[in-house]
Structure formats: C-alpha cells, structure tokens
Amino acid sequence: MDKLRQVIEEYPNWQSLTVYIDRIELFIERDFSSAQENAKALLESIAQEICKQFTVEVEKNISINKLLGKAFNCFDNTNKDILRKMSGSLATIGEQLGNIRNDIGITAHGKDLETIQARNDSIDKTEQEFLISSTVSVCVFLIRYYERHKPDSEIIVSLEYDQQQNFNDYLDSKYGFIEIGDYTYTASEVLYYVDYEAYKNEYISFDNVQIELSEDMKD
C-alpha cells in the first residue's frame, strides 16, 4: 500500500482515498473479506472520479469491469490499440475482484462466526496478497494516467492555494518575499491572489517538470 500512499502524496486531490487504504491495512490479516470489499470500493471510487471529471455518465449499479472500461474510454490517447488492450486486462482484474467479493463478502447479510472464518479461509495468503497487490497496481496506474491526461478544467477547479504546498515552497524559495511598508508577503501568496492565471500557468509548468523528474528516476 506504500506505493499508493506515495502517489496520493504526489496528487493530494486523491487524499480521500486513504480511508479505504486504512481499512484494507486494518483488515488484511484478520478479515480478508472486509479488506477485499474495501479494495473493490477503492478501485470503483477512482474510476467513478475519472468519469466524473470527464463528465461521462455512469449508469446506476454498473459492474466494476464496465466501470473501468468507461474510465479508460475517457482518455484521448493516440495509440488507442494499446490502451484498449490495457483496458481489457485491467477490467478483467476488476471483474474477478467483483466475483470474489460475491463469493466471500460478508457485509450484505449477517453471518455466523464459522461462516465468516470459512469464507476468509477460502483464499490462501498467497492469493490474498496477489489480489490486493494487483488492485493497488491498477489504482496507481489509473491515478498516474489520469494526472497525465486530465482535462484542463480539473486543474482550475482543484487549484486551491493551501493545497499546493510544494509548489508554493518552490515559488517562495525562488522569488523570496515581497515587502510593502511594515508588511511582508510570500511570493506565492502574492502571485496567487494578484494574478491567479499566472499562478496557474506556473503551477502547470512546475507539475510537468515534477512528472518528468519522476519518470527519469524510474528509468
């Protein structure tokens, strides 16, 4: 789960997902069925948010594999064939996640303790680890892919001054402080409130550089 937490730290607008991560880590050893249900909810939340940001309508009670397909179809990629194959593979993981949820899930109806234990034991530890790690990998991919292909309007909506600490620190270290009489202001604060469009453009450039640096480190 550390890799997913790291991605969320990079993109704080996904911070709300940590509630699912906390639950998965809490239940992974003692109650895998609950951990698995939260893993499915985590994946669904990401796909739902992507569709929402691209204003793509999602039907009520849609299956998770179809939801993932819709999320992938939001992206305008020049190599549609590769994206289609990746979409199909990841949707298959989502489908199996949903099937396993139906097999071992316990929250829909009350179960006796023996039944709960039997359902948890129906998948061994190796299978459990693979299922959770596969789900996390899909989540990481979706978030990163979205952040690289998100609509411009998303940036405008989510760009709140207090949520861009890394960028603000960068501006302040580069341009320092602005003094007006007895008053002192940070460069980031002045730029944000005086010329928001300039602040936004600088942020986009900064974000693109961070993405490139992250990719270089991976290589």
Buried (B, 14 or more C-beta within 10 A) or exposed (E): BEEBBEBBEBBBBBEEBBEBBEBBBEBBEEBBBBBBBBBBBBBBBBBBBBBBBBEEEBEEEBEBBBBBBBBBBBBEEEEEEEBBEBBEEBBEBBBBBBEBBEEBBBEEEEBEEEEBEEBBEEBEEEEBEEBBEBBBBBBBBBBBBBBEEBBEEBBEEBBEBEEBEEBBEBBBEEEEEBEEEEEEBBBBBBBBEEEEEEBBEBBEEBBEEBBEEEEEEEE
